[in-house]
Amino acid sequence: MEQGPPGIDVTVPSVARIYDYLLGGKDNFAVDRAAAEKLIELTPNAREGVRTNRRFIRRAVTLMAREGIRQFLDIGAGLPTQENVHQVALGEAPDARVVYVDNDPIVLAHGRALLADNDRTIVVDGDLREPEAILGDPRINEHIDFGKPVGLLMVAVLHFVPGTENAGRVVATLRDRLAPGSAMAISHLSYGDLDEDKIREGRELYKNTSAGAVTPRTHAELLRFFDGFDLVEPGLVVTEDWRPEPDEPKLPRIPGVDGYAGVGLLR
């Protein structure tokens, strides 16, 4: 059996490491790879889905920075890969400050090692399901000023909060702390064209991961999370359709789950 770093349980699949494997990364274990391959079997577009989310991050952060936002809070950041929030933000605005929040020990260890010499970016342990703890964390409050605009990112993570009312409370708690001029980016799983059997199998797969459950949501359910925000064009749309680059090829439709994405501005 593979041996992980101290404190890492390599017998339980991690959603962050599954995501890393789907992106072609190497920070994963056999149990993560097996879960990812099962996910691909259920949803053949899984690899493209995670790549689409990475492109959405780049586009959303670029928009926020060009709106004048210089502080970014990325909750459920995942393992470092290419075009991370801090790379995009600092590329647009060298004075930007970034906080990554995650509860996976490997994410925390890798992020801190990568950013040891970067005083514009910190990595903090926290759980999206406990937004009050995130907002009250002194390390976060020392690094960013909630009295000024913040770019809040919850990319491919809110579907791990069970119960739409509970997820709505999480979003509202975070929104109520943001100053006017802030922005919020969300991408989220929907059911796509999966049949009931595959949906059930997918839920069972995620029940055995570090996340414990996954809750795809409808367009109407996700739209409510943006209450109080002005959605920027093109609104809440299929993730790959959110402001694609002009030279970006349109990929063929692969059966599987869909996802929606949107960015809202707080006026």
C-alpha positions in Angstrom: 0.0 0.0 0.0 1.1 3.5 -0.8 2.5 5.6 2.1 1.4 9.2 2.4 2.8 12.1 4.4 2.1 12.1 8.1 -1.5 12.9 8.8 -2.7 11.9 5.3 -5.1 9.0 5.0 -4.4 7.3 1.6 -7.3 4.9 2.0 -9.9 7.6 1.6 -10.2 9.3 -1.8 -9.8 13.1 -1.6 -11.8 15.3 -3.9 -8.9 17.6 -4.3 -6.6 14.8 -5.4 -9.2 13.3 -7.7 -9.5 16.8 -9.3 -5.7 16.8 -9.6 -5.6 13.5 -11.3 -8.3 14.6 -13.8 -6.1 17.6 -14.6 -3.2 15.4 -15.3 -1.4 16.1 -12.0 0.8 13.8 -9.9 -0.3 14.7 -6.4 -2.6 11.8 -5.9 -2.7 8.2 -4.7 -4.0 4.9 -6.0 -7.3 5.3 -4.2 -7.8 8.7 -5.8 -7.0 7.4 -9.3 -9.4 4.5 -8.9 -12.2 6.9 -7.9 -11.4 9.3 -10.7 -11.5 6.4 -13.3 -14.9 5.4 -11.9 -16.0 8.9 -12.3 -14.9 9.0 -15.9 -16.8 5.8 -16.5 -19.9 7.4 -15.1 -19.4 10.8 -16.7 -17.1 10.6 -19.7 -16.7 14.4 -19.8 -15.2 14.6 -16.3 -11.7 15.5 -17.5 -13.0 18.3 -19.7 -15.2 19.5 -16.9 -12.3 20.2 -14.6 -10.3 21.9 -17.3 -13.3 24.1 -18.1 -13.4 25.1 -14.5 -9.7 26.1 -14.6 -10.4 28.3 -17.6 -13.4 29.9 -15.8 -11.1 30.8 -12.9 -8.8 32.6 -15.2 -11.6 34.5 -16.9 -13.4 35.4 -13.6 -10.2 36.6 -11.8 -9.2 38.7 -14.9 -12.6 40.3 -14.9 -12.5 41.0 -11.2 -9.0 42.6 -11.4 -10.1 44.8 -14.3 -13.0 45.9 -12.2 -10.5 47.2 -9.7 -10.6 44.4 -7.2 -7.3 43.8 -5.5 -8.2 41.2 -2.8 -9.2 37.6 -3.6 -10.6 34.9 -1.3 -10.6 31.5 -3.0 -12.5 28.9 -0.9 -12.0 25.3 -1.8 -8.9 26.2 -3.7 -7.6 22.7 -4.4 -4.1 21.6 -5.3 -1.9 24.1 -7.1 -1.9 23.8 -10.8 -1.4 26.1 -13.8 -3.0 29.6 -13.8 -3.9 29.7 -10.2 -5.8 32.7 -8.8 -2.7 34.4 -7.5 -0.9 34.0 -10.8 -3.7 35.5 -12.7 -4.4 38.2 -10.2 -0.8 39.3 -9.7 -0.4 39.2 -13.5 -3.2 41.8 -13.8 -2.4 43.7 -10.6 1.0 43.2 -8.8 -0.4 44.8 -5.6 -3.2 42.1 -5.4 -3.5 40.0 -2.2 -4.9 36.4 -2.3 -6.1 34.0 0.4 -6.6 30.3 -0.5 -8.8 28.3 1.9 -9.0 24.5 1.9 -9.4 21.7 4.4 -7.3 19.0 2.6 -3.9 18.5 4.4 -2.1 17.9 1.1 -3.5 21.1 -0.4 -2.4 23.0 2.6 1.1 21.5 2.6 1.7 22.0 -1.1 0.2 25.4 -1.2 2.3 26.7 1.6 5.5 25.2 0.1 4.8 26.7 -3.2 4.0 30.2 -1.8 6.6 30.3 1.0 8.4 33.2 -0.7 5.2 35.0 -1.9 4.0 37.5 0.7 1.0 38.5 -1.4 -0.6 35.1 -1.0 -1.4 32.9 2.0 -3.0 29.5 2.5 -5.4 28.9 5.4 -7.2 25.8 6.6 -10.9 26.2 6.6 -14.2 24.6 5.5 -16.8 26.2 3.3 -19.5 24.6 5.4 -18.3 26.8 8.3 -18.3 30.3 6.7 -18.3 32.1 10.1 -15.0 30.5 11.0 -13.5 31.5 7.7 -14.7 35.1 8.1 -13.5 35.2 11.7 -10.0 33.7 11.0 -7.4 36.3 12.2 -4.9 35.3 9.5 -7.5 36.0 6.8 -8.5 39.3 8.4 -4.8 40.4 8.6 -4.3 39.7 5.0 -7.4 41.2 3.4 -9.6 44.1 4.5 -13.3 43.2 4.2 -14.1 46.9 4.3 -12.8 47.1 0.7 -13.9 45.1 -2.3 -13.1 41.4 -2.4 -13.2 38.8 -5.2 -14.9 35.7 -3.7 -14.4 32.5 -5.6 -16.3 29.2 -4.9 -15.4 27.2 -8.0 -16.6 23.6 -8.1 -17.0 23.4 -4.4 -20.5 24.6 -3.4 -22.0 21.3 -4.6 -20.2 19.7 -1.6 -22.5 21.6 0.8 -25.6 19.4 1.2 -29.1 21.0 1.3 -29.9 24.0 -0.9 -31.1 26.0 2.1 -27.9 25.3 3.9 -25.8 26.2 0.8 -27.8 29.4 0.5 -27.0 30.2 4.1 -23.3 29.7 3.4 -23.4 32.0 0.4 -25.5 34.7 2.2 -23.2 34.7 5.2 -20.2 35.3 3.0 -22.1 37.9 0.8 -23.1 39.9 3.9 -19.5 40.4 4.8 -18.5 41.8 1.4 -18.1 45.5 0.7 -19.8 47.2 -2.3 -17.7 46.8 -5.3 -16.9 43.1 -4.4 -17.6 40.2 -6.8 -18.5 36.5 -6.4 -17.7 33.7 -8.9 -19.5 30.4 -8.6 -19.3 27.2 -10.7 -21.4 24.3 -9.8 -22.4 20.8 -11.0 -25.8 20.1 -12.5 -27.2 16.7 -13.5 -26.6 17.1 -17.3 -27.8 14.1 -19.2 -27.0 11.4 -16.6 -29.7 8.9 -16.0 -31.0 8.0 -12.5 -28.7 5.0 -12.2 -25.6 7.0 -12.9 -26.7 9.8 -10.6 -27.1 7.3 -7.8 -23.7 5.7 -8.5 -22.0 9.1 -8.6 -23.5 10.0 -5.2 -22.3 6.7 -3.8 -18.9 7.3 -5.1 -18.6 10.7 -3.5 -20.0 9.4 -0.2 -16.8 7.5 0.2 -14.5 10.5 -0.4 -13.3 13.2 1.9 -16.2 15.4 0.8 -18.8 12.9 2.0 -21.5 13.9 -0.5 -22.2 15.8 -3.7 -25.4 17.8 -4.5 -25.9 18.8 -8.1 -28.3 21.7 -8.5 -30.6 23.2 -11.1 -30.1 26.5 -12.9 -33.0 28.0 -10.9 -31.5 26.8 -7.6 -28.1 28.3 -8.5 -29.5 31.6 -9.6 -30.9 32.2 -6.1 -27.3 32.2 -4.8 -26.7 35.4 -6.7 -29.5 37.3 -4.9 -28.1 40.8 -4.1 -25.6 40.7 -6.9 -25.8 42.0 -10.5 -24.9 39.1 -12.8 -22.4 40.2 -15.4 -22.9 39.1 -19.0 -23.6 36.4 -20.1 -25.2 35.6 -16.8 -25.4 32.1 -15.3 -24.6 29.8 -18.1 -23.0 26.4 -18.9 -19.4 26.8 -17.7 -17.7 26.5 -21.0 -19.9 29.3 -22.4 -18.9 31.9 -19.8 -16.8 34.4 -21.8 -14.8 31.9 -23.9 -11.7 33.3 -25.5 -12.2 34.3 -29.2 -9.7 31.7 -30.4 -10.8 29.0 -28.1 -12.1 26.0 -30.0 -15.7 24.8 -29.3 -15.3 21.2 -28.1 -17.6 18.5 -29.1 -20.4 17.6 -26.7 -19.5 14.6 -24.5 -22.2 13.0 -22.4 -22.0 13.4 -18.7 -22.6 16.1 -16.0 -23.0 19.7 -16.9 -22.0 22.7 -14.8 -23.1 26.3 -14.6 -20.9 29.3 -13.9 -21.5 33.0 -13.2 -20.0 36.1 -11.7 -21.9 38.7 -9.8 -21.0 42.2 -8.8 -22.1 43.7 -5.5 -23.1 47.3 -6.1 
